């Protein structure tokens, strides 16, 4: 198509999406499953504005995100404002603001849109939606168990089977403890910097070849310790090492309880670290388990100290965030997305403009019975009106004309099967409620 | 409360709102009524990003809004981007982008949040949500009739009676025609500038004393014509004047058809103009009719030329936008907002941590039956657990303990009435579904 420089483009802003009705119906499907499962677990919905004071992110969100990836600007009054890149700081702010008025354990969910200035690519857009579920006020592992059960239940409600995804679990405290125990075998003690650098490296482990990982690990820990780490750093060894520490014992208990509660697809991943700095204990990440596409789908963890930045006492919290783009991609890959259906069930055509009053009156009575019905008010040929209904994927039509006016009998046509059924008005609502294909 | 300068504030950004669960449930109520009525009329949902190229607003949105009230900034790649101040340019962009793939008449709705940099005051915030309904592709008055019927149906579904609100209607073409006819009585012809200035003045008529309005009108039209306008510019006179023009005749027809379709609260307001420049014909505005509070609630109109800016051929369109803040205010004033109810129906307390597995298993079975149920996993005193349920306004509780484990019989307590009912598990879903108060 030739572009005229005087005309505005119809493209959306770079890296964001337009949702026409068919796309919107996919979003609504994703959100309705998320909502329905979260609400069955007793989570209550909240939301906040996408506009937040920039200070909110400068304390705890990762520096890379704040400095390179936020949408931040000054408003006309000189206030620094940021489009939220994630929801956790907002919910922490809200809970801190009503710390004493809220009842604990507090269960909250929201499906906000969040913004990152990134180069758009598969699975990464500048705006996406993200289910956030958080439980506040529970110190013990029952909070982790519930949050992981909830995450798993959502996957299953989407139609995924246990074998379609894997829940990898780790603990942020267990990692440094394990590294220290391994270093001690060589009579060494690691510095905080060494531990932190190792964790940052682990976070990027899957993004580099094994040799590069080994080399970088050697640079951080020295040859001896890094060899021990490379040799023994697997799930069984690590669990043996940590059996003696407090966080290790708790972590064991978590893995066992998840088994007892019936989750068969949980594995311990000792190198799982996750990017956000605010996690303080358990972390988890859900992976697509199809061999050709072992991608991380979403994750979460425990963050007990986030409310500190508001001067509020500590509030133990566990939560996760599940993005729409990745989940949609997963559902498409596994053929789990339902086919599009127009919500509108019935389209009333008119055999001439003199029947438009009549068709509208019929529509009003059907709407009162809960029928989703559109009227063609264009006074075109009936064939063109039917084509519109068909293009919109509305399953049923009725043409209102002389005969219908005289007899109050209607011919209901199913546009999918072509079948025509004569019926009277009171039979319409039930007949259009389901599509017999 | 003393503020510590090192601590972050828990306040949201100026002029926007936090939605805690009780506030959120009001929003969800507003949105669900809007959605349900729009969908019964066959409108399909769409949405777009809040981020739009700034150019989109520079052509047609009012200059005051673009220059003083938008949130606009440059992104990190040097693109000028604006947080949408209204939805109409976005939907026009989307429809223009798929002009030939869409089926007409096209009925679309969305409930976007929109942003304006304004001094926050009653009814005016920097972010608000706004139902937008538009019908594309209908040239005649049937489009106006449907859109006005839809707006009225939403008001009624909210519980408003015909006498609670008034629908004021006018036509942007009728105004200049009428002014010219009145000027001709004095042998004069008004310039385009005079007509435009008069319409801008009319738009602000209710914001100034009658004397000031008369004085300013005199300055624009001259003493003679302005006197005639002031004396004869009422509904009946104007309708007599325009009976002869094409837009006048169409406008008459619209008023009559609205009567025929049963709308008793429609009035012709000859000074109604509305701020946006893109309206090309019919305009309407819904007013609260309570004498102490005759405020405009929302409005809309016909805009046939908006797609032109994308180089697409003309597409006749009628639509309206209904804001959440004003509607909520109206519903509060008229005592039409439903009381808050937690969505969660049942709270399972445990008589000790040894029953948490059991309570979770029971919860899982009840969730499979569709019950919205939360489990107290804190291992606190039962009394404290019940207090949490009560504070959350959850209507029912069950305490899981030794007896329940042994007998599989439960005592369901209604926290509103205090009543206790013994029952077995399979009776729970139905009993907690409704609250007998």
Interface residues (C-beta under 8 A of the other chain):
Chain A: X4 X6 X7 X8 X9 X10 X11 X12 X13 X14 X16 X17 X18 X19 X20 X21 X24 X25 X27 X28 X39 X40 X41 X42 X44 X45 X46 X47 X48 X49 X50 X51 X52 X53 X55 X56 X59 X68 X71 X73 X75 X76 X77 X79 X81 X93 X94 X96 X97 X98 X103 X104 X105 X107 X108 X113 X115 X117 X126 X127 X137 X138 X140 X142 X143 X145 X146 X149 X153 X260 X261 X309 X310 X311 X342 X343 X344 X347 X356 X357 X360 X367 X370 X371 X372 X373 X374 X375 X376 X377 X378 X379 X387 X388 X389 X391 X392 X394
Chain B: X4 X6 X7 X8 X9 X10 X11 X12 X13 X14 X16 X17 X18 X19 X20 X21 X24 X25 X27 X28 X39 X40 X41 X42 X44 X45 X46 X47 X48 X49 X50 X51 X52 X53 X55 X56 X59 X68 X71 X73 X75 X76 X77 X79 X81 X93 X94 X96 X97 X98 X103 X104 X105 X107 X108 X113 X115 X117 X126 X127 X137 X138 X140 X142 X143 X145 X146 X149 X153 X260 X261 X309 X310 X311 X342 X343 X344 X347 X356 X357 X360 X361 X367 X370 X371 X372 X373 X374 X375 X376 X377 X378 X379 X387 X388 X389 X391 X392 X394
